[in-house]
Amino acid sequence: ICALEKGALGGAAIDVAETEPLPADSPLWRAPNLFITPHTSALSDRLWKRQAALLVELLERWFDGREMFNRVDLARGY
């Protein structure tokens, strides 16, 4: 925020904030030249094609008994 206010940074965009939803009194709302999106920055005309390809790959791996990727690791917290 300071870099935006001082002009050291000409602009910025964020898609995620530490606290969500972003509180109405957050200073981020008042930061100059800051573009805030609600987790939509990843949307593109290629999104569904990429997601479908990922699903197909994972299903093929599962049916073939191969190792999966993008697995949730609860021990690591993600």
C-alpha positions as CSV (number, residue, x, y, z in Angstrom):
1,I,0.0,0.0,0.0
2,C,2.8,2.4,0.9
3,A,4.5,1.8,-2.5
4,L,1.3,2.6,-4.3
5,E,0.6,5.7,-2.2
6,K,4.1,7.0,-2.7
7,G,4.1,6.3,-6.4
8,A,7.0,3.9,-6.2
9,L,4.6,1.3,-7.7
10,G,2.5,2.5,-10.5
11,G,-0.3,-0.1,-10.0
12,A,-1.0,-3.5,-8.7
13,A,-3.6,-6.3,-8.8
14,I,-4.6,-8.8,-6.1
15,D,-6.8,-11.8,-6.2
16,V,-6.3,-13.0,-2.7
17,A,-6.2,-11.2,0.7
18,E,-5.1,-12.4,4.1
19,T,-8.6,-11.9,5.4
20,E,-11.5,-12.8,3.2
21,P,-13.9,-11.5,2.4
22,L,-12.0,-8.3,2.5
23,P,-13.4,-6.2,5.3
24,A,-15.1,-2.9,4.3
25,D,-12.7,-0.9,6.4
26,S,-9.5,-2.5,4.8
27,P,-7.0,0.1,3.6
28,L,-6.7,-2.0,0.4
29,W,-10.0,-0.6,-0.7
30,R,-8.6,3.0,-0.6
31,A,-5.1,2.2,-2.1
32,P,-4.6,4.1,-5.3
33,N,-4.2,2.1,-8.5
34,L,-5.0,-1.2,-6.9
35,F,-7.2,-3.6,-8.8
36,I,-9.0,-6.2,-6.6
37,T,-10.7,-9.2,-8.0
38,P,-12.7,-11.9,-6.2
39,H,-10.7,-15.0,-7.1
40,T,-11.5,-14.5,-10.8
41,S,-8.1,-13.6,-12.2
42,A,-7.6,-17.1,-13.4
43,L,-10.7,-17.1,-15.6
44,S,-9.9,-17.2,-19.3
45,D,-11.2,-18.6,-22.5
46,R,-8.9,-21.6,-22.0
47,L,-9.9,-22.3,-18.4
48,W,-12.5,-25.0,-19.0
49,K,-10.3,-26.7,-21.7
50,R,-7.4,-26.9,-19.2
51,Q,-9.6,-28.2,-16.4
52,A,-11.1,-30.8,-18.6
53,A,-7.7,-32.0,-19.7
54,L,-6.5,-32.2,-16.1
55,L,-9.6,-34.2,-15.1
56,V,-9.0,-36.6,-18.0
57,E,-5.4,-37.1,-17.1
58,L,-6.2,-37.7,-13.4
59,L,-9.0,-40.2,-14.3
60,E,-6.7,-42.1,-16.7
61,R,-4.0,-42.2,-14.0
62,W,-6.5,-43.5,-11.4
63,F,-8.0,-46.2,-13.7
64,D,-4.4,-47.3,-14.7
65,G,-3.3,-47.4,-11.1
66,R,-0.6,-44.8,-11.7
67,E,0.6,-42.1,-9.3
68,M,-1.7,-39.1,-8.9
69,F,-0.6,-35.5,-8.8
70,N,-2.3,-32.5,-7.2
71,R,-3.1,-34.5,-4.2
72,V,-4.2,-33.0,-0.9
73,D,-1.7,-33.6,1.8
74,L,-3.5,-33.1,5.1
75,A,-0.2,-33.6,7.1
76,R,1.2,-30.6,5.3
77,G,-2.0,-28.6,5.6
78,Y,-2.8,-28.3,1.9
